């Protein structure tokens, strides 16, 4: 590979990873701080009602994701990955700023939850364009024989962001007394995230568009929603189904875990972060390994085995945990599930990116990803909270996650074996 190509590949990975990490860091921090935000911004007559309002706001941001996915996905397929990803970074940082500076309900009344909702919706719009554009960039920057490895950095960066959010949250929860944490300490994770924004914007503004995109822009039809649905509707459906397992496991098993550990397992808030940290270390380390392995043995088979193993283990592990909850058991459950899920997370980026050719790749990815996320992930914590309260069972989250895994098993089984090669198929493998 020529030095210029290697330099572009490195910058592309950095540009995709840093923005994706910021998006997931922010969404993760909000999920971890559900209990505190509920008390400060959504006071209600009961803890349950207050928490429902907070998790509903978490989900409300996801209503904007399909809108942002369509608008920014089409923009990325027309103006380029660089332009779209730079705009995404600006909007994402602005949304985080609103969350960091919002006064509590006791200070300005109804204006406080409105600021939180506005910040979340702005983040939802920007996040809608992040996955499709950054994944398209990673796959197009990769040598054809290494698409699994390059695409795995999408999920590895998400795990890294989740890990960073958990470390920051755990540090603050351990280091501050409850009064200080509630008064101002909860803002620190958002402020830490704000420091990443300018760095990500600089990297993305100085990035060139991929050769695959430039070639598609010159030779293929202009990206439109009609083109995507007319020629790639089955691919969108396969991609949407495949995303469901990803989104239910991330938003229920990871983001909602601290709330679940405190309310249902009666463990401490600080201790719950140990499981999140352990699980995300495993995912961050193993995702690139599994992505590279998928380049050798194929993505579809590895993904199916991973989903089936997670499905089989889910209920027994949570039953064992709920019978006698301890921090060590929670860490072990999270670690084991992260090992099985890494076989899906690693190949995931390449698996669904290869469903679409370059001229509609960002749009197709954005549609599949964001509609699945808004339907099954964004309101996941809300649904799980309701299920636990309704059925009075701490095992309710497993039913929801297992249902999502079952749908994705069917969807991945329907993914066609043929891959869209773009220009890379004509290059000598690196």
Residue pairs with C-beta under 8 A, 6 or more apart in sequence:
1 9
1 143
1 430
8 141
8 208
8 210
9 141
9 142
9 150
11 203
11 206
11 207
11 208
12 137
12 138
12 140
12 141
12 207
12 210
13 138
13 141
13 150
13 153
14 203
15 85
15 134
15 137
15 200
15 203
15 204
15 207
16 85
16 134
16 135
16 137
16 138
16 153
16 154
16 157
17 153
17 154
17 156
17 157
17 160
18 157
18 196
18 199
18 200
18 203
19 85
19 88
19 89
19 92
19 130
19 134
19 200
19 204
20 130
20 131
20 134
20 154
20 157
20 158
20 161
21 157
21 158
21 160
21 161
21 164
21 196
22 89
22 92
22 93
22 96
22 161
22 193
22 196
22 197
22 200
23 92
23 123
23 126
23 127
23 130
23 161
24 157
24 158
24 161
24 162
24 165
25 161
25 162
25 164
25 165
25 193
25 196
26 92
26 95
26 96
26 99
26 123
26 190
26 193
27 61
27 123
27 127
27 255
28 161
28 162
28 165
28 166
28 254
28 255
29 165
29 168
29 169
29 189
29 190
29 193
30 37
30 58
30 99
30 120
31 58
31 251
31 255
31 256
31 258
31 259
31 381
32 165
32 166
32 169
32 189
32 255
32 258
32 273
32 276
33 169
33 186
33 189
34 51
34 54
34 55
34 58
34 256
34 258
34 259
34 381
35 51
35 258
35 259
35 262
35 269
36 181
36 182
36 186
37 54
37 116
37 186
38 47
38 50
38 51
38 53
38 54
39 50
39 182
40 104
40 105
40 106
40 112
40 182
40 186
41 54
41 102
41 104
41 105
41 112
41 113
41 116
42 50
42 53
42 54
42 57
42 105
42 113
43 50
43 105
44 50
44 53
48 385
48 389
51 259
51 263
51 385
52 382
52 385
52 386
53 113
55 379
55 381
55 382
55 385
56 379
56 382
57 113
57 116
57 117
57 120
58 120
58 378
58 381
58 382
59 378
59 379
59 380
59 381
59 382
60 117
60 120
60 121
60 124
60 378
61 120
61 121
61 123
61 124
61 127
61 378
62 124
62 373
62 374
62 377
62 378
62 379
63 121
63 124
63 374
63 378
64 121
64 122
64 124
64 125
64 128
65 124
65 125
65 127
65 128
65 370
65 373
65 374
65 378
66 128
66 367
66 370
66 371
66 374
67 125
67 128
68 124
68 125
68 126
68 127
68 128
68 129
68 370
69 128
69 129
69 131
69 132
69 366
69 367
69 369
69 370
69 371
70 128
70 225
70 363
70 366
70 367
71 125
71 128
71 129
72 84
72 87
72 88
72 125
72 126
72 128
72 129
72 130
72 132
72 133
72 366
73 84
73 128
73 129
73 132
73 133
73 362
73 363
73 364
73 365
73 366
73 367
74 223
74 224
74 225
74 362
74 363
75 83
75 84
75 87
75 129
76 83
76 84
76 85
76 129
76 132
76 133
76 136
76 362
76 363
77 223
77 359
77 360
77 361
77 362
77 363
78 217
78 222
78 223
80 209
80 213
80 217
81 133
81 134
81 136
81 137
81 140
81 207
81 209
81 210
81 213
81 362
82 204
82 205
82 207
82 208
82 209
84 129
84 133
84 362
85 130
85 133
85 134
85 137
85 204
85 207
86 201
86 204
86 205
87 126
87 129
88 126
88 127
88 129
88 130
88 133
89 126
89 197
89 200
89 201
89 204
90 126
90 197
90 201
91 122
91 123
91 125
91 126
92 123
92 126
92 127
92 130
92 197
93 194
93 197
93 198
93 201
94 122
95 119
95 120
95 121
95 122
95 123
95 126
96 119
96 123
96 190
96 193
96 194
96 197
97 119
97 194
98 115
98 116
98 118
98 119
98 122
99 115
99 116
99 119
99 120
99 190
100 187
100 190
100 191
100 194
101 187
102 112
102 115
102 116
102 119
103 111
103 112
103 115
104 112
105 112
105 113
124 378
128 366
128 370
129 366
131 154
131 365
131 366
131 369
131 370
132 361
132 362
132 363
132 364
132 365
132 366
132 367
132 369
132 370
133 362
133 366
134 154
135 151
135 154
135 349
135 352
135 353
135 365
136 213
136 353
136 358
136 361
136 362
136 365
137 210
138 150
138 151
138 153
138 154
138 349
138 353
139 147
139 150
139 151
139 349
139 350
139 353
139 354
139 361
140 210
140 211
140 212
140 213
140 358
140 361
140 422
140 424
141 150
141 210
142 149
142 150
142 151
142 350
142 424
143 424
143 427
143 429
143 430
144 421
144 424
144 425
144 427
144 429
145 295
145 429
145 430
146 292
146 295
146 430
147 295
147 350
147 353
147 354
147 424
148 291
148 292
148 293
148 294
148 295
148 299
148 346
148 347
148 350
149 288
149 291
149 292
149 295
150 291
150 349
150 350
151 291
151 347
151 348
151 349
151 350
151 351
151 353
152 287
152 288
152 290
152 291
152 292
152 345
152 346
152 347
152 348
152 349
152 350
153 288
153 291
153 349
154 348
154 349
155 283
155 287
155 291
155 345
155 346
155 348
155 349
156 283
156 284
156 287
156 288
158 250
158 283
159 280
159 281
159 283
159 284
159 287
159 345
160 280
160 284
162 250
162 254
162 255
162 276
162 280
162 283
163 276
163 277
163 280
163 281
163 284
165 189
166 273
166 276
166 277
166 280
167 273
167 277
168 188
168 189
168 192
169 189
169 258
169 273
170 270
170 273
170 274
170 277
172 181
172 185
172 186
172 188
172 189
173 181
173 269
173 270
173 273
174 270
176 185
210 358
211 423
212 358
212 422
212 423
212 424
213 358
215 358
215 422
215 423
216 357
216 358
216 359
216 422
217 359
220 357
220 358
220 359
221 227
221 359
222 359
223 359
223 360
223 362
223 363
225 363
227 360
228 236
228 360
228 363
228 364
228 367
229 236
231 360
232 355
232 356
232 360
232 364
235 355
235 356
235 364
235 368
236 364
236 367
236 368
237 368
237 411
238 352
238 355
238 368
238 411
238 412
238 414
238 415
238 416
239 352
239 355
239 364
239 365
239 367
239 368
239 369
239 372
239 411
240 367
240 368
240 369
240 371
240 372
240 411
241 372
241 407
241 408
241 410
241 411
241 412
241 414
242 303
242 348
242 351
242 352
242 368
242 408
242 411
242 412
242 415
243 352
243 368
243 369
243 372
243 373
243 408
244 372
244 376
244 404
244 407
244 408
244 411
245 307
245 310
245 344
245 404
245 405
245 407
245 408
245 409
246 344
246 345
246 348
246 372
246 408
247 372
247 373
247 376
247 377
247 380
247 404
248 376
248 377
248 380
248 400
248 401
248 403
248 404
248 405
249 310
249 337
249 341
249 401
249 404
249 405
250 377
251 377
251 378
251 380
251 381
252 380
252 381
252 384
252 397
252 400
252 401
253 279
253 334
253 337
253 397
253 401
254 276
254 279
254 280
255 381
256 380
256 381
256 384
256 397
257 272
257 275
257 276
257 334
258 269
258 272
258 273
258 276
259 381
259 385
260 384
260 394
260 397
261 267
261 269
261 271
261 272
261 275
261 325
261 330
262 268
262 269
262 272
263 388
264 322
264 388
264 394
265 321
265 322
265 325
265 330
265 394
266 325
267 325
267 326
267 327
267 330
271 327
271 330
272 327
272 330
274 327
274 330
274 331
275 327
275 330
275 331
275 333
275 334
275 335
276 334
278 331
278 334
278 335
278 338
279 334
279 335
279 337
279 338
280 338
282 335
282 338
282 339
282 342
283 338
283 341
283 342
283 345
286 338
286 339
286 342
286 346
287 342
287 345
287 346
288 346
289 342
289 346
290 302
290 306
290 342
290 343
290 345
290 346
290 347
291 346
291 347
291 349
291 350
292 346
293 302
293 346
294 302
294 303
294 346
294 347
294 350
294 351
299 347
299 350
299 351
300 351
300 412
300 413
300 415
300 417
302 343
302 344
302 346
302 347
303 343
303 344
303 347
303 348
303 351
303 412
304 409
304 412
304 413
305 343
306 340
306 341
306 342
306 343
306 344
307 344
307 405
307 408
307 409
307 412
308 409
309 340
309 343
310 337
310 340
310 341
310 344
310 405
311 402
311 405
311 406
311 409
313 336
313 337
313 340
314 337
314 398
314 401
314 402
314 405
315 395
315 398
315 402
317 333
317 336
317 337
318 333
318 394
318 395
318 397
318 398
319 395
320 329
320 333
321 329
321 330
321 333
322 394
322 395
351 412
351 415
352 365
352 368
352 369
353 361
353 365
354 419
354 420
355 364
355 368
355 415
355 416
355 420
356 363
356 364
356 365
356 420
357 420
357 422
358 420
358 422
361 420
376 404
380 400
383 400
384 396
384 397
384 400
387 393
387 396
387 397
387 399
387 400
388 394
388 396
388 397
390 396
